[in-house]
Amino acid sequence: MRVNDQDMRTIWERDGVVEIIDQRFLPHELKIIALETLEDARAAIADMKVRGAPCIGATAMYGMAVSVRNDSSDAAIKTAYETLNASRPTAVNLKWAIDECMKAMDGVPEPEKADILFAMSAKNCDDDAQMCSNIGDYGKTLLDEIAKNKDGLENEQVINVLTHCNAGWMATVDWGTAISPIYKAFNAGMNVHVWVDETRPRSQGARLTAWELEQHGVPYTVITDNSGGHLMQHGLVDICFVGTDRTTATGDVCNKIGTYLKALAAFDNNVPFYVCAPSNSIDWDMQDGLREIPIEVRSGEQEVGWITGRDEDGVIRRVTTMPDPAKTRNDAFDVTPRKYITGLITERGISAANKAALLALFPEKA
């Protein structure tokens, strides 16, 4: 995607050095950092320098490659696997990525393991970008249909899309999941506008989605997290697109906290609610999202009790608005049951949110 009119991804390798965008500093500063050790990769994931399930997976895979290049002994590889696996619990892409690394190294001579993982990581990034591009193409067909139904209606030509959290290219390697259809539609000349949930407590919508859309020139408006249902009641939302950190084989979706409430509001107001789900975000071993998906609980005091922003003088400051910032709770994700989901947009097509429909698209997972 475009940053300051230049093509960019979230993670890349240049001259043997793996680099990422440290997303904690956006939108105020575009900061690039290198991943040179296992600890660099672990911290990038755990401290949310990278976030978004596909981007976490890509970082974990490169993290294995970097670690094996530094030490390819069996003991070091085991440590790298366990360290990265424990860095964040909810996004299924992380474990998928490091499991793929372990399979790729099986039976390979020790001196060749790092080269295999670096090549595999680069291919994974290209594959991820292509998957997200495909999701964008399929999702755009839904926007095409909305545009067709609006054709000829006076003052109703704008297609209003509501999204939650950040599921644009910052959450993946390129294109994004939930924002990819919007980019495709905008690039095709469609009149699309995005309602961007601020997405507390880390404000991924206000900070990251808005920054992405601003860079690309897509019209958007940031709204408070509690505004979505009100906008739907007044006919100001045509469709909802969200991403996923883990989708069960039966179609339940775990995503950023607050997604469930948007799905309920959409269901009550007959607004289509779609989840953009690359196949490596689907956990084919899980059946019941509410009971099986581990929900990460992060520091409430650090992320809810205190907020960081830029003041009128351009100085980045950290402030609290609470009498006691420690008296907070910070569940990072929630689960939306499949009955509230209109469909899942995958790289192979659009599926109903149920096991049979998903297996029709991915029969090899049966």
KEPASE-980795 format. One record per residue (C-alpha): residue in one letter; x, y, z. Coordinates in pm, 1 decimal. Layout:
BEGIN
<r 'a'; <X; Y; Z>>
...
END
This chain:
BEGIN
<r 'm'; <0.0; 0.0; 0.0>>
<r 'r'; <98.5; 366.6; -8.3>>
<r 'v'; <279.9; 567.4; 259.9>>
<r 'n'; <387.3; 918.1; 163.6>>
<r 'd'; <328.3; 812.5; -200.3>>
<r 'q'; <564.8; 516.6; -170.8>>
<r 'd'; <479.7; 145.5; -176.0>>
<r 'm'; <521.7; -20.7; 162.4>>
<r 'r'; <446.0; -336.5; 357.2>>
<r 't'; <431.3; -397.9; 730.9>>
<r 'i'; <728.8; -638.2; 736.5>>
<r 'w'; <1010.8; -705.0; 489.9>>
<r 'e'; <1367.4; -830.4; 456.8>>
<r 'r'; <1639.3; -610.8; 311.3>>
<r 'd'; <2002.3; -720.2; 278.1>>
<r 'g'; <1944.0; -997.2; 529.3>>
<r 'v'; <1781.5; -766.7; 786.7>>
<r 'v'; <1414.7; -809.4; 882.6>>
<r 'e'; <1238.6; -477.2; 941.0>>
<r 'i'; <892.8; -380.7; 1062.4>>
<r 'i'; <687.3; -68.1; 1115.0>>
<r 'd'; <660.6; -8.7; 1490.3>>
<r 'q'; <288.5; 59.8; 1496.4>>
<r 'r'; <289.8; 203.2; 1848.1>>
<r 'f'; <415.1; 536.8; 1718.0>>
<r 'l'; <153.9; 585.6; 1445.2>>
<r 'p'; <-1.6; 812.7; 1334.2>>
<r 'h'; <247.7; 1064.3; 1474.2>>
<r 'e'; <570.7; 897.7; 1363.3>>
<r 'l'; <660.9; 635.2; 1102.7>>
<r 'k'; <927.8; 438.3; 1287.1>>
<r 'i'; <1111.7; 142.5; 1132.0>>
<r 'i'; <1289.6; -107.9; 1357.3>>
<r 'a'; <1492.8; -423.8; 1290.1>>
<r 'l'; <1427.8; -774.2; 1421.7>>
<r 'e'; <1771.8; -922.0; 1483.4>>
<r 't'; <1709.3; -1165.0; 1769.3>>
<r 'l'; <1441.9; -1395.2; 1907.2>>
<r 'e'; <1374.1; -1141.8; 2180.6>>
<r 'd'; <1322.7; -868.7; 1920.1>>
<r 'a'; <1053.0; -1079.4; 1752.9>>
<r 'r'; <889.9; -1181.4; 2080.8>>
<r 'a'; <875.1; -821.5; 2202.2>>
<r 'a'; <741.8; -700.0; 1867.3>>
<r 'i'; <443.9; -932.6; 1907.4>>
<r 'a'; <389.3; -911.3; 2284.5>>
<r 'd'; <429.1; -532.7; 2305.5>>
<r 'm'; <209.3; -476.0; 1998.1>>
<r 'k'; <475.3; -319.2; 1782.1>>
<r 'v'; <296.2; -538.0; 1528.4>>
<r 'r'; <-65.4; -646.1; 1566.6>>
<r 'g'; <-334.5; -804.2; 1355.6>>
<r 'a'; <-344.1; -1181.9; 1317.7>>
<r 'p'; <-179.3; -1211.3; 971.5>>
<r 'c'; <94.2; -960.9; 1059.0>>
<r 'i'; <160.6; -1142.5; 1386.4>>
<r 'g'; <193.3; -1468.2; 1192.2>>
<r 'a'; <437.4; -1315.8; 943.6>>
<r 't'; <643.3; -1169.0; 1226.8>>
<r 'a'; <650.9; -1500.6; 1413.4>>
<r 'm'; <771.0; -1683.1; 1102.6>>
<r 'y'; <1049.8; -1432.7; 1044.7>>
<r 'g'; <1122.6; -1450.5; 1417.5>>
<r 'm'; <1186.9; -1823.7; 1385.7>>
<r 'a'; <1413.4; -1757.9; 1086.2>>
<r 'v'; <1614.9; -1493.9; 1271.2>>
<r 's'; <1645.7; -1713.3; 1579.6>>
<r 'v'; <1759.3; -2018.4; 1380.7>>
<r 'r'; <2015.7; -1807.9; 1193.7>>
<r 'n'; <2161.0; -1707.8; 1530.4>>
<r 'd'; <2146.5; -2060.2; 1678.2>>
<r 's'; <2026.0; -2365.0; 1486.0>>
<r 's'; <2066.7; -2622.0; 1762.9>>
<r 'd'; <1766.2; -2834.5; 1856.1>>
<r 'a'; <1753.7; -2679.2; 2202.2>>
<r 'a'; <1752.7; -2324.2; 2061.7>>
<r 'i'; <1481.2; -2409.8; 1809.4>>
<r 'k'; <1264.2; -2553.7; 2086.3>>
<r 't'; <1316.3; -2238.8; 2292.7>>
<r 'a'; <1229.8; -2016.7; 1995.5>>
<r 'y'; <908.4; -2210.2; 1930.2>>
<r 'e'; <796.5; -2194.9; 2293.0>>
<r 't'; <892.2; -1828.5; 2332.2>>
<r 'l'; <703.7; -1712.0; 2025.6>>
<r 'n'; <405.3; -1936.0; 2097.2>>
<r 'a'; <365.6; -1770.4; 2437.7>>
<r 's'; <397.3; -1412.9; 2310.9>>
<r 'r'; <23.3; -1364.2; 2246.5>>
<r 'p'; <-254.5; -1622.3; 2291.1>>
<r 't'; <-553.0; -1531.6; 2073.4>>
<r 'a'; <-443.6; -1495.6; 1708.9>>
<r 'v'; <-430.4; -1843.5; 1553.4>>
<r 'n'; <-193.6; -1727.5; 1277.0>>
<r 'l'; <94.2; -1718.8; 1522.3>>
<r 'k'; <86.9; -2089.1; 1604.5>>
<r 'w'; <12.3; -2176.8; 1241.5>>
<r 'a'; <324.9; -1986.8; 1132.1>>
<r 'i'; <565.8; -2144.3; 1378.1>>
<r 'd'; <416.2; -2490.6; 1321.6>>
<r 'e'; <487.3; -2445.9; 950.6>>
<r 'c'; <845.3; -2354.8; 1039.9>>
<r 'm'; <889.3; -2670.4; 1244.5>>
<r 'k'; <753.6; -2887.0; 963.2>>
<r 'a'; <980.8; -2717.3; 708.8>>
<r 'm'; <1291.9; -2788.1; 918.2>>
<r 'd'; <1212.1; -3153.8; 980.8>>
<r 'g'; <1498.7; -3366.4; 847.8>>
<r 'v'; <1689.0; -3065.7; 707.5>>
<r 'p'; <2064.7; -3040.7; 781.8>>
<r 'e'; <2136.2; -2778.9; 1046.8>>
<r 'p'; <2332.5; -2536.8; 822.7>>
<r 'e'; <2040.6; -2515.5; 576.4>>
<r 'k'; <1757.3; -2451.6; 821.2>>
<r 'a'; <1783.6; -2074.2; 841.4>>
<r 'd'; <1793.2; -2029.5; 464.2>>
<r 'i'; <1481.1; -2243.1; 429.7>>
<r 'l'; <1296.8; -2036.8; 690.7>>
<r 'f'; <1394.5; -1703.4; 537.2>>
<r 'a'; <1276.1; -1817.9; 194.2>>
<r 'm'; <958.9; -1954.3; 348.1>>
<r 's'; <894.8; -1628.7; 535.8>>
<r 'a'; <932.4; -1421.0; 219.8>>
<r 'k'; <692.7; -1650.0; 32.6>>
<r 'n'; <445.7; -1635.2; 321.3>>
<r 'c'; <444.0; -1255.4; 297.9>>
<r 'd'; <371.9; -1269.8; -75.0>>
<r 'd'; <102.8; -1532.1; -19.6>>
<r 'd'; <-56.5; -1325.6; 255.5>>
<r 'a'; <-67.3; -1017.4; 32.9>>
<r 'q'; <-230.8; -1220.7; -243.8>>
<r 'm'; <-488.0; -1370.3; -5.3>>
<r 'c'; <-583.3; -1024.4; 116.2>>
<r 's'; <-605.2; -895.6; -240.2>>
<r 'n'; <-840.5; -1182.6; -323.6>>
<r 'i'; <-1052.6; -1105.3; -17.5>>
<r 'g'; <-1072.9; -747.9; -142.5>>
<r 'd'; <-1194.1; -863.2; -484.6>>
<r 'y'; <-1467.2; -1081.9; -335.9>>
<r 'g'; <-1569.4; -817.2; -85.6>>
<r 'k'; <-1590.3; -554.4; -357.4>>
<r 't'; <-1865.3; -756.0; -527.6>>
<r 'l'; <-2084.9; -684.4; -223.9>>
<r 'l'; <-2016.2; -312.7; -258.1>>
<r 'd'; <-2090.3; -336.3; -631.3>>
<r 'e'; <-2431.7; -479.5; -545.7>>
<r 'i'; <-2502.7; -201.4; -296.9>>
<r 'a'; <-2402.2; 58.7; -557.3>>
<r 'k'; <-2631.4; -103.9; -813.0>>
<r 'n'; <-2926.3; -90.7; -573.0>>
<r 'k'; <-2856.1; 276.4; -500.0>>
<r 'd'; <-2831.5; 372.9; -866.4>>
<r 'g'; <-3068.9; 657.7; -942.8>>
<r 'l'; <-3152.6; 739.2; -580.8>>
<r 'e'; <-3103.6; 1109.3; -521.8>>
<r 'n'; <-2833.3; 1190.1; -262.1>>
<r 'e'; <-2786.7; 820.2; -188.9>>
<r 'q'; <-2484.6; 747.4; -402.3>>
<r 'v'; <-2231.1; 716.6; -119.0>>
<r 'i'; <-2165.7; 364.0; 6.3>>
<r 'n'; <-2116.8; 380.0; 383.3>>
<r 'v'; <-1906.8; 102.7; 534.9>>
<r 'l'; <-1858.9; 61.5; 908.6>>
<r 't'; <-1548.3; -113.3; 1037.9>>
<r 'h'; <-1409.9; -189.5; 1383.0>>
<r 'c'; <-1050.0; -193.8; 1505.6>>
<r 'n'; <-783.0; -202.9; 1232.5>>
<r 'a'; <-806.7; -474.4; 970.5>>
<r 'g'; <-630.6; -282.7; 695.5>>
<r 'w'; <-284.9; -344.8; 558.8>>
<r 'm'; <-128.6; -258.0; 895.8>>
<r 'a'; <-287.9; -574.9; 1035.5>>
<r 't'; <-157.0; -794.1; 754.4>>
<r 'v'; <141.5; -779.2; 518.4>>
<r 'd'; <-41.2; -578.7; 251.6>>
<r 'w'; <-397.3; -483.5; 144.3>>
<r 'g'; <-559.8; -589.0; 472.5>>
<r 't'; <-869.4; -798.2; 530.4>>
<r 'a'; <-1173.1; -584.3; 618.7>>
<r 'i'; <-1031.7; -274.2; 449.9>>
<r 's'; <-917.7; -454.0; 135.5>>
<r 'p'; <-1266.1; -443.3; -30.0>>
<r 'i'; <-1277.7; -71.9; 46.1>>
<r 'y'; <-940.8; -11.6; -121.5>>
<r 'k'; <-1050.8; -214.0; -422.7>>
<r 'a'; <-1375.5; -18.0; -449.5>>
<r 'f'; <-1202.7; 318.4; -406.9>>
<r 'n'; <-936.7; 229.5; -663.9>>
<r 'a'; <-1215.8; 139.6; -907.2>>
<r 'g'; <-1366.6; 487.5; -867.7>>
<r 'm'; <-1658.2; 397.6; -639.8>>
<r 'n'; <-1795.9; 659.3; -401.5>>
<r 'v'; <-1718.2; 486.3; -72.6>>
<r 'h'; <-1702.9; 633.0; 277.4>>
<r 'v'; <-1585.4; 458.0; 594.7>>
<r 'w'; <-1718.7; 495.8; 946.6>>
<r 'v'; <-1408.6; 421.5; 1155.7>>
<r 'd'; <-1469.8; 304.0; 1511.9>>
<r 'e'; <-1207.6; 462.2; 1737.4>>
<r 't'; <-1170.3; 118.0; 1902.0>>
<r 'r'; <-1065.3; 177.3; 2259.5>>
<r 'p'; <-856.7; 118.4; 2454.8>>
<r 'r'; <-564.9; 127.3; 2206.7>>
<r 's'; <-755.7; 328.5; 1945.5>>
<r 'q'; <-646.7; 111.3; 1651.5>>
<r 'g'; <-927.4; 257.6; 1444.0>>
<r 'a'; <-860.8; 622.8; 1518.7>>
<r 'r'; <-483.0; 577.9; 1503.1>>
<r 'l'; <-422.0; 315.6; 1235.4>>
<r 't'; <-728.2; 272.7; 1014.0>>
<r 'a'; <-773.2; 648.7; 986.3>>
<r 'w'; <-401.8; 692.0; 908.5>>
<r 'e'; <-415.7; 426.0; 637.3>>
<r 'l'; <-724.6; 572.7; 475.0>>
<r 'e'; <-578.4; 923.0; 496.6>>
<r 'q'; <-262.0; 804.7; 320.3>>
<r 'h'; <-466.5; 640.0; 44.1>>
<r 'g'; <-717.6; 924.2; 5.4>>
<r 'v'; <-1025.9; 724.0; 106.3>>
<r 'p'; <-1300.8; 937.0; 267.2>>
<r 'y'; <-1362.5; 843.0; 631.9>>
<r 't'; <-1505.4; 968.2; 959.3>>
<r 'v'; <-1384.5; 853.5; 1301.5>>
<r 'i'; <-1670.1; 776.7; 1542.5>>
<r 't'; <-1686.8; 681.6; 1908.5>>
<r 'd'; <-1717.7; 310.5; 1976.4>>
<r 'n'; <-2076.9; 347.3; 2095.2>>
<r 's'; <-2202.4; 531.5; 1785.1>>
<r 'g'; <-2235.8; 242.3; 1540.9>>
<r 'g'; <-2578.9; 120.7; 1648.9>>
<r 'h'; <-2718.2; 474.9; 1637.4>>
<r 'l'; <-2588.8; 523.2; 1281.5>>
<r 'm'; <-2741.9; 191.9; 1176.1>>
<r 'q'; <-3080.2; 289.4; 1323.0>>
<r 'h'; <-3079.5; 599.2; 1103.9>>
<r 'g'; <-2987.7; 418.5; 782.5>>
<r 'l'; <-2635.9; 559.3; 767.5>>
<r 'v'; <-2455.1; 224.2; 741.3>>
<r 'd'; <-2487.3; 5.8; 431.3>>
<r 'i'; <-2258.3; -278.7; 536.3>>
<r 'c'; <-2013.1; -377.1; 810.2>>
<r 'f'; <-1671.4; -528.2; 739.7>>
<r 'v'; <-1454.0; -655.4; 1025.3>>
<r 'g'; <-1148.1; -877.0; 1050.9>>
<r 't'; <-1081.0; -1181.4; 1267.1>>
<r 'd'; <-809.3; -1305.4; 1498.4>>
<r 'r'; <-950.2; -1656.4; 1511.5>>
<r 't'; <-1251.9; -1810.2; 1339.6>>
<r 't'; <-1372.0; -2155.5; 1438.5>>
<r 'a'; <-1443.0; -2430.4; 1188.0>>
<r 't'; <-1811.7; -2369.5; 1260.1>>
<r 'g'; <-1803.5; -1994.4; 1186.9>>
<r 'd'; <-1779.3; -1829.5; 1529.8>>
<r 'v'; <-1549.2; -1526.0; 1513.0>>
<r 'c'; <-1310.3; -1387.5; 1771.5>>
<r 'n'; <-1206.1; -1029.7; 1702.3>>
<r 'k'; <-1119.6; -706.6; 1881.6>>
<r 'i'; <-1338.0; -633.4; 2184.2>>
<r 'g'; <-1653.7; -453.3; 2072.9>>
<r 't'; <-1706.2; -655.3; 1754.1>>
<r 'y'; <-1985.4; -856.3; 1916.9>>
<r 'l'; <-2180.5; -539.9; 2000.7>>
<r 'k'; <-2151.5; -416.6; 1641.5>>
<r 'a'; <-2279.3; -752.1; 1517.7>>
<r 'l'; <-2580.3; -732.2; 1750.4>>
<r 'a'; <-2663.0; -381.0; 1631.0>>
<r 'a'; <-2625.9; -485.2; 1267.2>>
<r 'f'; <-2847.5; -790.0; 1321.1>>
<r 'd'; <-3120.1; -578.7; 1482.8>>
<r 'n'; <-3111.8; -323.8; 1199.7>>
<r 'n'; <-3081.1; -566.8; 904.8>>
<r 'v'; <-2737.2; -433.8; 813.5>>
<r 'p'; <-2514.9; -698.5; 645.2>>
<r 'f'; <-2228.4; -796.8; 875.7>>
<r 'y'; <-1931.9; -963.2; 704.7>>
<r 'v'; <-1609.5; -1099.2; 849.7>>
<r 'c'; <-1305.0; -1093.8; 622.4>>
<r 'a'; <-1124.4; -1414.8; 711.9>>
<r 'p'; <-812.7; -1548.6; 538.9>>
<r 's'; <-795.0; -1925.8; 574.6>>
<r 'n'; <-489.7; -1914.7; 800.9>>
<r 's'; <-704.9; -1728.2; 1055.2>>
<r 'i'; <-947.6; -2021.2; 1066.6>>
<r 'd'; <-887.8; -2270.3; 1346.4>>
<r 'w'; <-1010.3; -2594.1; 1189.4>>
<r 'd'; <-976.2; -2777.9; 1521.4>>
<r 'm'; <-1211.8; -2551.3; 1717.1>>
<r 'q'; <-1588.8; -2589.5; 1714.3>>
<r 'd'; <-1723.4; -2359.0; 1987.9>>
<r 'g'; <-1578.9; -2009.5; 1996.3>>
<r 'l'; <-1727.5; -1903.3; 2329.8>>
<r 'r'; <-1590.6; -2203.9; 2515.3>>
<r 'e'; <-1266.8; -2280.5; 2333.8>>
<r 'i'; <-1100.2; -1959.7; 2213.2>>
<r 'p'; <-851.9; -1817.0; 2466.4>>
<r 'i'; <-926.2; -1449.7; 2532.7>>
<r 'e'; <-624.2; -1234.6; 2609.4>>
<r 'v'; <-665.1; -1007.5; 2911.2>>
<r 'r'; <-410.9; -726.2; 2895.0>>
<r 's'; <-306.7; -466.4; 3152.6>>
<r 'g'; <-603.5; -246.0; 3229.8>>
<r 'e'; <-397.3; 10.4; 3415.2>>
<r 'q'; <-149.9; 52.3; 3127.7>>
<r 'e'; <-395.0; 50.9; 2836.4>>
<r 'v'; <-729.6; 167.0; 2981.3>>
<r 'g'; <-625.6; 378.3; 3277.8>>
<r 'w'; <-373.8; 582.3; 3080.7>>
<r 'i'; <-391.3; 717.5; 2726.5>>
<r 't'; <-121.6; 864.4; 2503.1>>
<r 'g'; <-164.2; 1141.7; 2247.7>>
<r 'r'; <-20.8; 1458.8; 2100.4>>
<r 'd'; <-112.6; 1788.6; 2265.1>>
<r 'e'; <-172.7; 2124.6; 2096.6>>
<r 'd'; <198.5; 2201.0; 2107.8>>
<r 'g'; <284.3; 1880.0; 1924.8>>
<r 'v'; <424.0; 1708.6; 2236.2>>
<r 'i'; <341.3; 1341.3; 2292.4>>
<r 'r'; <202.4; 1302.9; 2643.8>>
<r 'r'; <58.0; 1025.3; 2858.5>>
<r 'v'; <-240.6; 1121.1; 3073.9>>
<r 't'; <-515.6; 962.5; 3279.4>>
<r 't'; <-877.0; 1071.6; 3314.6>>
<r 'm'; <-956.1; 836.4; 3606.4>>
<r 'p'; <-936.7; 871.6; 3984.5>>
<r 'd'; <-759.6; 534.4; 4003.2>>
<r 'p'; <-617.4; 393.1; 3675.2>>
<r 'a'; <-558.5; 56.4; 3841.7>>
<r 'k'; <-931.8; -12.9; 3882.3>>
<r 't'; <-985.2; -130.5; 3526.4>>
<r 'r'; <-1028.8; -453.0; 3330.5>>
<r 'n'; <-901.7; -501.9; 2976.5>>
<r 'd'; <-1034.0; -802.7; 2784.9>>
<r 'a'; <-875.9; -759.5; 2442.6>>
<r 'f'; <-1119.0; -969.5; 2233.5>>
<r 'd'; <-1474.1; -1098.8; 2222.8>>
<r 'v'; <-1650.3; -1376.0; 2032.8>>
<r 't'; <-1934.2; -1315.5; 1787.6>>
<r 'p'; <-2153.9; -1625.5; 1747.6>>
<r 'r'; <-2205.4; -1734.3; 1387.5>>
<r 'k'; <-2581.4; -1664.0; 1395.6>>
<r 'y'; <-2507.8; -1289.3; 1384.0>>
<r 'i'; <-2269.7; -1309.4; 1087.4>>
<r 't'; <-2402.5; -1261.2; 735.2>>
<r 'g'; <-2099.9; -1424.4; 575.8>>
<r 'l'; <-1726.5; -1491.3; 581.8>>
<r 'i'; <-1516.6; -1344.1; 301.1>>
<r 't'; <-1217.6; -1570.3; 234.2>>
<r 'e'; <-951.9; -1577.2; -34.7>>
<r 'r'; <-1155.4; -1846.7; -214.4>>
<r 'g'; <-1492.9; -1678.2; -200.7>>
<r 'i'; <-1778.0; -1578.5; 29.7>>
<r 's'; <-1911.1; -1842.1; 265.4>>
<r 'a'; <-2198.8; -1866.3; 507.2>>
<r 'a'; <-2077.9; -1879.4; 867.3>>
<r 'n'; <-2113.0; -2253.2; 917.5>>
<r 'k'; <-1898.7; -2563.3; 890.5>>
<r 'a'; <-2053.4; -2710.3; 576.1>>
<r 'a'; <-2016.6; -2388.1; 379.4>>
<r 'l'; <-1655.4; -2339.4; 488.4>>
<r 'l'; <-1565.6; -2696.7; 397.6>>
<r 'a'; <-1722.9; -2646.3; 55.4>>
<r 'l'; <-1460.2; -2376.0; -4.4>>
<r 'f'; <-1179.6; -2568.2; 171.8>>
<r 'p'; <-1253.5; -2939.9; 115.4>>
<r 'e'; <-896.4; -3034.8; 203.3>>
<r 'k'; <-977.0; -2939.1; 565.8>>
<r 'a'; <-1252.2; -3199.8; 598.5>>
END
